[in-house]
Amino acid sequence: MRPAALSLVITTPLDVVFRSDRVVSFRAADASGDFGIQPGHADFLTVLGACVARWRDGSGTVSYCALRGGVLTVSEGRDIRVACRE
């Protein structure tokens, strides 16, 4: 069964920049281009280039975060983790 929402955590070495358990879609870019993640996505690991990550929550609110690069992982079809330097 597909999870209803994603858990998103964006971190730097010194802080948790963002955390939510209500994300319904997420977009970012790696060397292959722009990609999207929805609940139930396969496990995934990629290196992000400089990009603007964007996500939508259950109420339809869209949020953004400018990244200078980082590492993104998706696990268990619901947990997105982005580790970046700043």
PDB file of N, CA, C and O in Angstrom, chain B, residues numbered from 101:
ATOM      1  N   MET B 101       0.837  -1.181   0.000  1.00  0.00           N
ATOM      2  CA  MET B 101       0.000   0.000   0.000  1.00  0.00           C
ATOM      3  C   MET B 101       0.886   1.250   0.000  1.00  0.00           C
ATOM      4  O   MET B 101       1.895   1.311   0.703  1.00  0.00           O
ATOM      5  N   ARG B 102       0.502   2.216  -0.778  1.00  0.00           N
ATOM      6  CA  ARG B 102       1.250   3.463  -0.920  1.00  0.00           C
ATOM      7  C   ARG B 102       1.019   4.379   0.285  1.00  0.00           C
ATOM      8  O   ARG B 102      -0.128   4.611   0.667  1.00  0.00           O
ATOM      9  N   PRO B 103       2.108   4.911   0.896  1.00  0.00           N
ATOM     10  CA  PRO B 103       1.925   5.832   2.022  1.00  0.00           C
ATOM     11  C   PRO B 103       1.198   7.102   1.579  1.00  0.00           C
ATOM     12  O   PRO B 103       1.278   7.491   0.414  1.00  0.00           O
ATOM     13  N   ALA B 104       0.497   7.741   2.499  1.00  0.00           N
ATOM     14  CA  ALA B 104      -0.281   8.938   2.182  1.00  0.00           C
ATOM     15  C   ALA B 104       0.589  10.184   2.033  1.00  0.00           C
ATOM     16  O   ALA B 104       0.226  11.109   1.306  1.00  0.00           O
ATOM     17  N   ALA B 105       1.733  10.214   2.715  1.00  0.00           N
ATOM     18  CA  ALA B 105       2.586  11.407   2.676  1.00  0.00           C
ATOM     19  C   ALA B 105       4.039  11.002   2.849  1.00  0.00           C
ATOM     20  O   ALA B 105       4.356   9.884   3.256  1.00  0.00           O
ATOM     21  N   LEU B 106       4.906  11.944   2.527  1.00  0.00           N
ATOM     22  CA  LEU B 106       6.346  11.754   2.663  1.00  0.00           C
ATOM     23  C   LEU B 106       6.852  12.502   3.892  1.00  0.00           C
ATOM     24  O   LEU B 106       6.288  13.521   4.292  1.00  0.00           O
ATOM     25  N   SER B 107       7.900  11.989   4.469  1.00  0.00           N
ATOM     26  CA  SER B 107       8.623  12.680   5.531  1.00  0.00           C
ATOM     27  C   SER B 107       9.861  13.297   4.885  1.00  0.00           C
ATOM     28  O   SER B 107      10.655  12.586   4.270  1.00  0.00           O
ATOM     29  N   LEU B 108      10.031  14.600   5.017  1.00  0.00           N
ATOM     30  CA  LEU B 108      11.162  15.309   4.420  1.00  0.00           C
ATOM     31  C   LEU B 108      11.993  15.957   5.518  1.00  0.00           C
ATOM     32  O   LEU B 108      11.463  16.668   6.372  1.00  0.00           O
ATOM     33  N   VAL B 109      13.303  15.707   5.488  1.00  0.00           N
ATOM     34  CA  VAL B 109      14.231  16.341   6.410  1.00  0.00           C
ATOM     35  C   VAL B 109      15.399  16.886   5.588  1.00  0.00           C
ATOM     36  O   VAL B 109      16.036  16.145   4.839  1.00  0.00           O
ATOM     37  N   ILE B 110      15.675  18.185   5.730  1.00  0.00           N
ATOM     38  CA  ILE B 110      16.809  18.828   5.067  1.00  0.00           C
ATOM     39  C   ILE B 110      17.766  19.276   6.167  1.00  0.00           C
ATOM     40  O   ILE B 110      17.377  20.004   7.080  1.00  0.00           O
ATOM     41  N   THR B 111      19.030  18.833   6.073  1.00  0.00           N
ATOM     42  CA  THR B 111      20.004  19.136   7.122  1.00  0.00           C
ATOM     43  C   THR B 111      21.294  19.714   6.551  1.00  0.00           C
ATOM     44  O   THR B 111      21.650  19.474   5.397  1.00  0.00           O
ATOM     45  N   THR B 112      21.980  20.481   7.392  1.00  0.00           N
ATOM     46  CA  THR B 112      23.362  20.890   7.169  1.00  0.00           C
ATOM     47  C   THR B 112      24.161  20.239   8.298  1.00  0.00           C
ATOM     48  O   THR B 112      23.564  19.652   9.201  1.00  0.00           O
ATOM     49  N   PRO B 113      25.480  20.324   8.274  1.00  0.00           N
ATOM     50  CA  PRO B 113      26.244  19.743   9.384  1.00  0.00           C
ATOM     51  C   PRO B 113      25.895  20.347  10.746  1.00  0.00           C
ATOM     52  O   PRO B 113      26.131  19.711  11.774  1.00  0.00           O
ATOM     53  N   LEU B 114      25.342  21.552  10.773  1.00  0.00           N
ATOM     54  CA  LEU B 114      25.086  22.226  12.042  1.00  0.00           C
ATOM     55  C   LEU B 114      23.619  22.350  12.439  1.00  0.00           C
ATOM     56  O   LEU B 114      23.320  22.742  13.567  1.00  0.00           O
ATOM     57  N   ASP B 115      22.695  22.022  11.529  1.00  0.00           N
ATOM     58  CA  ASP B 115      21.295  22.316  11.833  1.00  0.00           C
ATOM     59  C   ASP B 115      20.347  21.451  11.008  1.00  0.00           C
ATOM     60  O   ASP B 115      20.699  20.973   9.929  1.00  0.00           O
ATOM     61  N   VAL B 116      19.159  21.263  11.528  1.00  0.00           N
ATOM     62  CA  VAL B 116      18.047  20.723  10.744  1.00  0.00           C
ATOM     63  C   VAL B 116      17.331  21.945  10.173  1.00  0.00           C
ATOM     64  O   VAL B 116      16.710  22.712  10.909  1.00  0.00           O
ATOM     65  N   VAL B 117      17.423  22.114   8.875  1.00  0.00           N
ATOM     66  CA  VAL B 117      16.883  23.300   8.212  1.00  0.00           C
ATOM     67  C   VAL B 117      15.369  23.204   8.059  1.00  0.00           C
ATOM     68  O   VAL B 117      14.653  24.192   8.223  1.00  0.00           O
ATOM     69  N   PHE B 118      14.890  22.001   7.741  1.00  0.00           N
ATOM     70  CA  PHE B 118      13.448  21.813   7.515  1.00  0.00           C
ATOM     71  C   PHE B 118      13.080  20.384   7.875  1.00  0.00           C
ATOM     72  O   PHE B 118      13.848  19.450   7.646  1.00  0.00           O
ATOM     73  N   ARG B 119      11.875  20.229   8.450  1.00  0.00           N
ATOM     74  CA  ARG B 119      11.360  18.894   8.758  1.00  0.00           C
ATOM     75  C   ARG B 119       9.839  18.932   8.638  1.00  0.00           C
ATOM     76  O   ARG B 119       9.186  19.826   9.177  1.00  0.00           O
ATOM     77  N   SER B 120       9.281  17.944   7.921  1.00  0.00           N
ATOM     78  CA  SER B 120       7.828  17.831   7.800  1.00  0.00           C
ATOM     79  C   SER B 120       7.455  16.382   7.495  1.00  0.00           C
ATOM     80  O   SER B 120       8.189  15.669   6.810  1.00  0.00           O
ATOM     81  N   ASP B 121       6.326  15.968   8.005  1.00  0.00           N
ATOM     82  CA  ASP B 121       5.773  14.646   7.710  1.00  0.00           C
ATOM     83  C   ASP B 121       4.531  14.743   6.839  1.00  0.00           C
ATOM     84  O   ASP B 121       3.779  13.775   6.723  1.00  0.00           O
ATOM     85  N   ARG B 122       4.306  15.908   6.221  1.00  0.00           N
ATOM     86  CA  ARG B 122       3.089  16.139   5.438  1.00  0.00           C
ATOM     87  C   ARG B 122       3.352  16.431   3.965  1.00  0.00           C
ATOM     88  O   ARG B 122       2.489  16.993   3.290  1.00  0.00           O
ATOM     89  N   VAL B 123       4.507  16.065   3.458  1.00  0.00           N
ATOM     90  CA  VAL B 123       4.863  16.357   2.064  1.00  0.00           C
ATOM     91  C   VAL B 123       4.201  15.337   1.144  1.00  0.00           C
ATOM     92  O   VAL B 123       4.277  14.133   1.390  1.00  0.00           O
ATOM     93  N   VAL B 124       3.549  15.817   0.080  1.00  0.00           N
ATOM     94  CA  VAL B 124       2.894  14.904  -0.864  1.00  0.00           C
ATOM     95  C   VAL B 124       3.642  14.793  -2.189  1.00  0.00           C
ATOM     96  O   VAL B 124       3.422  13.843  -2.941  1.00  0.00           O
ATOM     97  N   SER B 125       4.527  15.756  -2.489  1.00  0.00           N
ATOM     98  CA  SER B 125       5.380  15.637  -3.680  1.00  0.00           C
ATOM     99  C   SER B 125       6.633  16.487  -3.471  1.00  0.00           C
ATOM    100  O   SER B 125       6.618  17.483  -2.749  1.00  0.00           O
ATOM    101  N   PHE B 126       7.720  16.063  -4.125  1.00  0.00           N
ATOM    102  CA  PHE B 126       9.018  16.716  -3.973  1.00  0.00           C
ATOM    103  C   PHE B 126       9.705  16.722  -5.321  1.00  0.00           C
ATOM    104  O   PHE B 126       9.625  15.742  -6.061  1.00  0.00           O
ATOM    105  N   ARG B 127      10.394  17.831  -5.659  1.00  0.00           N
ATOM    106  CA  ARG B 127      11.148  17.934  -6.913  1.00  0.00           C
ATOM    107  C   ARG B 127      12.516  18.532  -6.638  1.00  0.00           C
ATOM    108  O   ARG B 127      12.664  19.408  -5.785  1.00  0.00           O
ATOM    109  N   ALA B 128      13.516  18.050  -7.369  1.00  0.00           N
ATOM    110  CA  ALA B 128      14.885  18.575  -7.292  1.00  0.00           C
ATOM    111  C   ALA B 128      15.584  18.204  -8.598  1.00  0.00           C
ATOM    112  O   ALA B 128      14.941  17.715  -9.527  1.00  0.00           O
ATOM    113  N   ALA B 129      16.903  18.435  -8.675  1.00  0.00           N
ATOM    114  CA  ALA B 129      17.650  18.120  -9.896  1.00  0.00           C
ATOM    115  C   ALA B 129      19.001  17.526  -9.538  1.00  0.00           C
ATOM    116  O   ALA B 129      19.663  17.953  -8.592  1.00  0.00           O
ATOM    117  N   ASP B 130      19.393  16.521 -10.328  1.00  0.00           N
ATOM    118  CA  ASP B 130      20.736  15.947 -10.222  1.00  0.00           C
ATOM    119  C   ASP B 130      21.394  16.037 -11.596  1.00  0.00           C
ATOM    120  O   ASP B 130      20.893  16.754 -12.462  1.00  0.00           O
ATOM    121  N   ALA B 131      22.482  15.343 -11.815  1.00  0.00           N
ATOM    122  CA  ALA B 131      23.212  15.428 -13.091  1.00  0.00           C
ATOM    123  C   ALA B 131      22.377  14.958 -14.276  1.00  0.00           C
ATOM    124  O   ALA B 131      22.641  15.365 -15.408  1.00  0.00           O
ATOM    125  N   SER B 132      21.378  14.113 -14.043  1.00  0.00           N
ATOM    126  CA  SER B 132      20.543  13.615 -15.143  1.00  0.00           C
ATOM    127  C   SER B 132      19.372  14.545 -15.443  1.00  0.00           C
ATOM    128  O   SER B 132      18.689  14.374 -16.452  1.00  0.00           O
ATOM    129  N   GLY B 133      19.134  15.531 -14.571  1.00  0.00           N
ATOM    130  CA  GLY B 133      18.052  16.477 -14.799  1.00  0.00           C
ATOM    131  C   GLY B 133      17.077  16.541 -13.638  1.00  0.00           C
ATOM    132  O   GLY B 133      17.348  16.047 -12.544  1.00  0.00           O
ATOM    133  N   ASP B 134      15.939  17.161 -13.904  1.00  0.00           N
ATOM    134  CA  ASP B 134      14.908  17.374 -12.895  1.00  0.00           C
ATOM    135  C   ASP B 134      14.153  16.065 -12.649  1.00  0.00           C
ATOM    136  O   ASP B 134      13.903  15.309 -13.587  1.00  0.00           O
ATOM    137  N   PHE B 135      13.792  15.798 -11.400  1.00  0.00           N
ATOM    138  CA  PHE B 135      13.035  14.584 -11.087  1.00  0.00           C
ATOM    139  C   PHE B 135      12.041  14.887  -9.977  1.00  0.00           C
ATOM    140  O   PHE B 135      12.169  15.879  -9.259  1.00  0.00           O
ATOM    141  N   GLY B 136      11.053  14.018  -9.849  1.00  0.00           N
ATOM    142  CA  GLY B 136      10.033  14.166  -8.823  1.00  0.00           C
ATOM    143  C   GLY B 136       9.895  12.904  -7.997  1.00  0.00           C
ATOM    144  O   GLY B 136      10.203  11.804  -8.457  1.00  0.00           O
ATOM    145  N   ILE B 137       9.430  13.075  -6.777  1.00  0.00           N
ATOM    146  CA  ILE B 137       9.218  11.960  -5.856  1.00  0.00           C
ATOM    147  C   ILE B 137       7.832  12.115  -5.245  1.00  0.00           C
ATOM    148  O   ILE B 137       7.453  13.199  -4.802  1.00  0.00           O
ATOM    149  N   GLN B 138       7.081  11.013  -5.228  1.00  0.00           N
ATOM    150  CA  GLN B 138       5.781  10.963  -4.584  1.00  0.00           C
ATOM    151  C   GLN B 138       5.771   9.793  -3.615  1.00  0.00           C
ATOM    152  O   GLN B 138       6.648   8.932  -3.685  1.00  0.00           O
ATOM    153  N   PRO B 139       4.791   9.743  -2.706  1.00  0.00           N
ATOM    154  CA  PRO B 139       4.722   8.616  -1.779  1.00  0.00           C
ATOM    155  C   PRO B 139       4.750   7.277  -2.517  1.00  0.00           C
ATOM    156  O   PRO B 139       4.110   7.120  -3.557  1.00  0.00           O
ATOM    157  N   GLY B 140       5.494   6.319  -1.974  1.00  0.00           N
ATOM    158  CA  GLY B 140       5.623   5.004  -2.596  1.00  0.00           C
ATOM    159  C   GLY B 140       6.801   4.880  -3.542  1.00  0.00           C
ATOM    160  O   GLY B 140       7.000   3.821  -4.137  1.00  0.00           O
ATOM    161  N   HIS B 141       7.596   5.946  -3.698  1.00  0.00           N
ATOM    162  CA  HIS B 141       8.748   5.933  -4.606  1.00  0.00           C
ATOM    163  C   HIS B 141       9.735   4.833  -4.196  1.00  0.00           C
ATOM    164  O   HIS B 141       9.863   4.520  -3.013  1.00  0.00           O
ATOM    165  N   ALA B 142      10.415   4.263  -5.154  1.00  0.00           N
ATOM    166  CA  ALA B 142      11.449   3.252  -4.890  1.00  0.00           C
ATOM    167  C   ALA B 142      12.608   3.890  -4.138  1.00  0.00           C
ATOM    168  O   ALA B 142      12.836   5.095  -4.239  1.00  0.00           O
ATOM    169  N   ASP B 143      13.340   3.074  -3.382  1.00  0.00           N
ATOM    170  CA  ASP B 143      14.537   3.572  -2.703  1.00  0.00           C
ATOM    171  C   ASP B 143      15.456   4.211  -3.737  1.00  0.00           C
ATOM    172  O   ASP B 143      15.559   3.736  -4.868  1.00  0.00           O
ATOM    173  N   PHE B 144      16.124   5.294  -3.337  1.00  0.00           N
ATOM    174  CA  PHE B 144      16.820   6.133  -4.306  1.00  0.00           C
ATOM    175  C   PHE B 144      17.938   6.873  -3.592  1.00  0.00           C
ATOM    176  O   PHE B 144      17.773   7.312  -2.454  1.00  0.00           O
ATOM    177  N   LEU B 145      19.066   7.009  -4.256  1.00  0.00           N
ATOM    178  CA  LEU B 145      20.201   7.775  -3.746  1.00  0.00           C
ATOM    179  C   LEU B 145      20.782   8.560  -4.907  1.00  0.00           C
ATOM    180  O   LEU B 145      21.041   7.995  -5.969  1.00  0.00           O
ATOM    181  N   THR B 146      20.991   9.864  -4.716  1.00  0.00           N
ATOM    182  CA  THR B 146      21.569  10.671  -5.783  1.00  0.00           C
ATOM    183  C   THR B 146      22.313  11.865  -5.199  1.00  0.00           C
ATOM    184  O   THR B 146      22.061  12.283  -4.069  1.00  0.00           O
ATOM    185  N   VAL B 147      23.230  12.403  -5.992  1.00  0.00           N
ATOM    186  CA  VAL B 147      23.952  13.615  -5.634  1.00  0.00           C
ATOM    187  C   VAL B 147      23.266  14.774  -6.350  1.00  0.00           C
ATOM    188  O   VAL B 147      23.132  14.770  -7.573  1.00  0.00           O
ATOM    189  N   LEU B 148      22.842  15.745  -5.586  1.00  0.00           N
ATOM    190  CA  LEU B 148      22.168  16.916  -6.151  1.00  0.00           C
ATOM    191  C   LEU B 148      23.192  17.964  -6.546  1.00  0.00           C
ATOM    192  O   LEU B 148      24.176  18.191  -5.842  1.00  0.00           O
ATOM    193  N   GLY B 149      22.945  18.597  -7.680  1.00  0.00           N
ATOM    194  CA  GLY B 149      23.741  19.754  -8.067  1.00  0.00           C
ATOM    195  C   GLY B 149      23.109  20.991  -7.453  1.00  0.00           C
ATOM    196  O   GLY B 149      22.171  20.891  -6.662  1.00  0.00           O
ATOM    197  N   ALA B 150      23.618  22.138  -7.813  1.00  0.00           N
ATOM    198  CA  ALA B 150      22.968  23.381  -7.390  1.00  0.00           C
ATOM    199  C   ALA B 150      21.575  23.412  -8.006  1.00  0.00           C
ATOM    200  O   ALA B 150      21.424  23.319  -9.224  1.00  0.00           O
ATOM    201  N   CYS B 151      20.568  23.543  -7.163  1.00  0.00           N
ATOM    202  CA  CYS B 151      19.190  23.511  -7.654  1.00  0.00           C
ATOM    203  C   CYS B 151      18.268  24.132  -6.618  1.00  0.00           C
ATOM    204  O   CYS B 151      18.675  24.448  -5.500  1.00  0.00           O
ATOM    205  N   VAL B 152      17.039  24.295  -7.014  1.00  0.00           N
ATOM    206  CA  VAL B 152      15.997  24.714  -6.081  1.00  0.00           C
ATOM    207  C   VAL B 152      15.100  23.501  -5.858  1.00  0.00           C
ATOM    208  O   VAL B 152      14.407  23.053  -6.772  1.00  0.00           O
ATOM    209  N   ALA B 153      15.119  22.980  -4.641  1.00  0.00           N
ATOM    210  CA  ALA B 153      14.208  21.891  -4.283  1.00  0.00           C
ATOM    211  C   ALA B 153      12.857  22.517  -3.962  1.00  0.00           C
ATOM    212  O   ALA B 153      12.789  23.600  -3.382  1.00  0.00           O
ATOM    213  N   ARG B 154      11.788  21.834  -4.338  1.00  0.00           N
ATOM    214  CA  ARG B 154      10.451  22.351  -4.062  1.00  0.00           C
ATOM    215  C   ARG B 154       9.552  21.197  -3.672  1.00  0.00           C
ATOM    216  O   ARG B 154       9.704  20.079  -4.165  1.00  0.00           O
ATOM    217  N   TRP B 155       8.626  21.473  -2.795  1.00  0.00           N
ATOM    218  CA  TRP B 155       7.726  20.420  -2.345  1.00  0.00           C
ATOM    219  C   TRP B 155       6.368  21.021  -2.043  1.00  0.00           C
ATOM    220  O   TRP B 155       6.232  22.220  -1.797  1.00  0.00           O
ATOM    221  N   ARG B 156       5.366  20.152  -2.071  1.00  0.00           N
ATOM    222  CA  ARG B 156       3.985  20.546  -1.815  1.00  0.00           C
ATOM    223  C   ARG B 156       3.486  19.734  -0.632  1.00  0.00           C
ATOM    224  O   ARG B 156       3.729  18.529  -0.554  1.00  0.00           O
ATOM    225  N   ASP B 157       2.790  20.386   0.285  1.00  0.00           N
ATOM    226  CA  ASP B 157       2.237  19.653   1.422  1.00  0.00           C
ATOM    227  C   ASP B 157       0.773  19.308   1.167  1.00  0.00           C
ATOM    228  O   ASP B 157       0.222  19.663   0.125  1.00  0.00           O
ATOM    229  N   GLY B 158       0.151  18.626   2.103  1.00  0.00           N
ATOM    230  CA  GLY B 158      -1.221  18.156   1.936  1.00  0.00           C
ATOM    231  C   GLY B 158      -2.244  19.256   1.742  1.00  0.00           C
ATOM    232  O   GLY B 158      -3.313  19.012   1.182  1.00  0.00           O
ATOM    233  N   SER B 159      -1.936  20.471   2.195  1.00  0.00           N
ATOM    234  CA  SER B 159      -2.873  21.584   2.024  1.00  0.00           C
ATOM    235  C   SER B 159      -2.671  22.309   0.692  1.00  0.00           C
ATOM    236  O   SER B 159      -3.412  23.236   0.367  1.00  0.00           O
ATOM    237  N   GLY B 160      -1.660  21.881  -0.080  1.00  0.00           N
ATOM    238  CA  GLY B 160      -1.393  22.506  -1.374  1.00  0.00           C
ATOM    239  C   GLY B 160      -0.334  23.593  -1.338  1.00  0.00           C
ATOM    240  O   GLY B 160       0.008  24.149  -2.381  1.00  0.00           O
ATOM    241  N   THR B 161       0.191  23.907  -0.169  1.00  0.00           N
ATOM    242  CA  THR B 161       1.230  24.933  -0.047  1.00  0.00           C
ATOM    243  C   THR B 161       2.535  24.432  -0.659  1.00  0.00           C
ATOM    244  O   THR B 161       2.986  23.326  -0.361  1.00  0.00           O
ATOM    245  N   VAL B 162       3.130  25.249  -1.511  1.00  0.00           N
ATOM    246  CA  VAL B 162       4.403  24.913  -2.146  1.00  0.00           C
ATOM    247  C   VAL B 162       5.516  25.669  -1.430  1.00  0.00           C
ATOM    248  O   VAL B 162       5.405  26.872  -1.193  1.00  0.00           O
ATOM    249  N   SER B 163       6.591  24.956  -1.084  1.00  0.00           N
ATOM    250  CA  SER B 163       7.749  25.553  -0.415  1.00  0.00           C
ATOM    251  C   SER B 163       8.995  25.296  -1.245  1.00  0.00           C
ATOM    252  O   SER B 163       9.032  24.369  -2.054  1.00  0.00           O
ATOM    253  N   TYR B 164      10.023  26.127  -1.038  1.00  0.00           N
ATOM    254  CA  TYR B 164      11.247  26.061  -1.824  1.00  0.00           C
ATOM    255  C   TYR B 164      12.472  26.126  -0.918  1.00  0.00           C
ATOM    256  O   TYR B 164      12.420  26.692   0.173  1.00  0.00           O
ATOM    257  N   CYS B 165      13.586  25.533  -1.388  1.00  0.00           N
ATOM    258  CA  CYS B 165      14.862  25.642  -0.695  1.00  0.00           C
ATOM    259  C   CYS B 165      15.967  25.630  -1.743  1.00  0.00           C
ATOM    260  O   CYS B 165      16.084  24.673  -2.508  1.00  0.00           O
ATOM    261  N   ALA B 166      16.784  26.692  -1.784  1.00  0.00           N
ATOM    262  CA  ALA B 166      17.917  26.745  -2.709  1.00  0.00           C
ATOM    263  C   ALA B 166      19.054  25.908  -2.132  1.00  0.00           C
ATOM    264  O   ALA B 166      19.431  26.071  -0.971  1.00  0.00           O
ATOM    265  N   LEU B 167      19.593  25.019  -2.947  1.00  0.00           N
ATOM    266  CA  LEU B 167      20.676  24.132  -2.525  1.00  0.00           C
ATOM    267  C   LEU B 167      21.898  24.365  -3.401  1.00  0.00           C
ATOM    268  O   LEU B 167      21.769  24.568  -4.608  1.00  0.00           O
ATOM    269  N   ARG B 168      23.066  24.335  -2.807  1.00  0.00           N
ATOM    270  CA  ARG B 168      24.311  24.413  -3.576  1.00  0.00           C
ATOM    271  C   ARG B 168      24.819  23.021  -3.892  1.00  0.00           C
ATOM    272  O   ARG B 168      25.951  22.860  -4.347  1.00  0.00           O
ATOM    273  N   GLY B 169      24.011  22.038  -3.659  1.00  0.00           N
ATOM    274  CA  GLY B 169      24.367  20.648  -3.867  1.00  0.00           C
ATOM    275  C   GLY B 169      24.129  19.886  -2.588  1.00  0.00           C
ATOM    276  O   GLY B 169      23.932  20.477  -1.526  1.00  0.00           O
ATOM    277  N   GLY B 170      24.147  18.567  -2.692  1.00  0.00           N
ATOM    278  CA  GLY B 170      23.927  17.740  -1.514  1.00  0.00           C
ATOM    279  C   GLY B 170      23.700  16.295  -1.918  1.00  0.00           C
ATOM    280  O   GLY B 170      23.868  15.919  -3.077  1.00  0.00           O
ATOM    281  N   VAL B 171      23.318  15.504  -0.942  1.00  0.00           N
ATOM    282  CA  VAL B 171      23.007  14.098  -1.170  1.00  0.00           C
ATOM    283  C   VAL B 171      21.558  13.874  -0.759  1.00  0.00           C
ATOM    284  O   VAL B 171      21.143  14.273   0.329  1.00  0.00           O
ATOM    285  N   LEU B 172      20.798  13.237  -1.632  1.00  0.00           N
ATOM    286  CA  LEU B 172      19.396  12.948  -1.373  1.00  0.00           C
ATOM    287  C   LEU B 172      19.198  11.447  -1.301  1.00  0.00           C
ATOM    288  O   LEU B 172      19.710  10.707  -2.141  1.00  0.00           O
ATOM    289  N   THR B 173      18.459  10.996  -0.303  1.00  0.00           N
ATOM    290  CA  THR B 173      18.079   9.587  -0.210  1.00  0.00           C
ATOM    291  C   THR B 173      16.573   9.486  -0.024  1.00  0.00           C
ATOM    292  O   THR B 173      15.946  10.319   0.631  1.00  0.00           O
ATOM    293  N   VAL B 174      16.015   8.445  -0.619  1.00  0.00           N
ATOM    294  CA  VAL B 174      14.622   8.079  -0.389  1.00  0.00           C
ATOM    295  C   VAL B 174      14.645   6.655   0.130  1.00  0.00           C
ATOM    296  O   VAL B 174      15.279   5.784  -0.465  1.00  0.00           O
ATOM    297  N   SER B 175      13.957   6.415   1.236  1.00  0.00           N
ATOM    298  CA  SER B 175      13.887   5.053   1.765  1.00  0.00           C
ATOM    299  C   SER B 175      12.466   4.713   2.177  1.00  0.00           C
ATOM    300  O   SER B 175      11.705   5.568   2.630  1.00  0.00           O
ATOM    301  N   GLU B 176      12.131   3.453   2.009  1.00  0.00           N
ATOM    302  CA  GLU B 176      10.834   2.896   2.381  1.00  0.00           C
ATOM    303  C   GLU B 176       9.656   3.603   1.726  1.00  0.00           C
ATOM    304  O   GLU B 176       8.537   3.545   2.236  1.00  0.00           O
ATOM    305  N   GLY B 177       9.896   4.263   0.611  1.00  0.00           N
ATOM    306  CA  GLY B 177       8.818   4.916  -0.125  1.00  0.00           C
ATOM    307  C   GLY B 177       8.210   6.117   0.558  1.00  0.00           C
ATOM    308  O   GLY B 177       7.191   6.641   0.107  1.00  0.00           O
ATOM    309  N   ARG B 178       8.836   6.567   1.663  1.00  0.00           N
ATOM    310  CA  ARG B 178       8.224   7.680   2.387  1.00  0.00           C
ATOM    311  C   ARG B 178       9.213   8.644   3.040  1.00  0.00           C
ATOM    312  O   ARG B 178       8.827   9.755   3.401  1.00  0.00           O
ATOM    313  N   ASP B 179      10.453   8.258   3.198  1.00  0.00           N
ATOM    314  CA  ASP B 179      11.427   9.093   3.909  1.00  0.00           C
ATOM    315  C   ASP B 179      12.418   9.719   2.940  1.00  0.00           C
ATOM    316  O   ASP B 179      13.201   9.015   2.302  1.00  0.00           O
ATOM    317  N   ILE B 180      12.382  11.049   2.830  1.00  0.00           N
ATOM    318  CA  ILE B 180      13.341  11.789   2.005  1.00  0.00           C
ATOM    319  C   ILE B 180      14.282  12.521   2.942  1.00  0.00           C
ATOM    320  O   ILE B 180      13.846  13.228   3.850  1.00  0.00           O
ATOM    321  N   ARG B 181      15.561  12.350   2.718  1.00  0.00           N
ATOM    322  CA  ARG B 181      16.583  13.041   3.505  1.00  0.00           C
ATOM    323  C   ARG B 181      17.515  13.768   2.535  1.00  0.00           C
ATOM    324  O   ARG B 181      18.011  13.178   1.575  1.00  0.00           O
ATOM    325  N   VAL B 182      17.742  15.040   2.795  1.00  0.00           N
ATOM    326  CA  VAL B 182      18.676  15.825   1.992  1.00  0.00           C
ATOM    327  C   VAL B 182      19.751  16.348   2.944  1.00  0.00           C
ATOM    328  O   VAL B 182      19.452  17.072   3.893  1.00  0.00           O
ATOM    329  N   ALA B 183      20.998  15.978   2.681  1.00  0.00           N
ATOM    330  CA  ALA B 183      22.131  16.469   3.453  1.00  0.00           C
ATOM    331  C   ALA B 183      22.926  17.407   2.559  1.00  0.00           C
ATOM    332  O   ALA B 183      23.368  17.024   1.476  1.00  0.00           O
ATOM    333  N   CYS B 184      23.106  18.642   3.024  1.00  0.00           N
ATOM    334  CA  CYS B 184      23.839  19.627   2.230  1.00  0.00           C
ATOM    335  C   CYS B 184      24.792  20.408   3.138  1.00  0.00           C
ATOM    336  O   CYS B 184      24.660  20.391   4.362  1.00  0.00           O
ATOM    337  N   ARG B 185      25.740  21.082   2.523  1.00  0.00           N
ATOM    338  CA  ARG B 185      26.730  21.831   3.312  1.00  0.00           C
ATOM    339  C   ARG B 185      26.178  23.083   3.933  1.00  0.00           C
ATOM    340  O   ARG B 185      26.521  23.424   5.064  1.00  0.00           O
ATOM    341  N   GLU B 186      25.317  23.780   3.198  1.00  0.00           N
ATOM    342  CA  GLU B 186      24.732  25.023   3.719  1.00  0.00           C
ATOM    343  C   GLU B 186      23.393  25.279   3.107  1.00  0.00           C
ATOM    344  O   GLU B 186      22.750  26.280   3.426  1.00  0.00           O
TER     345      GLU B 186
END
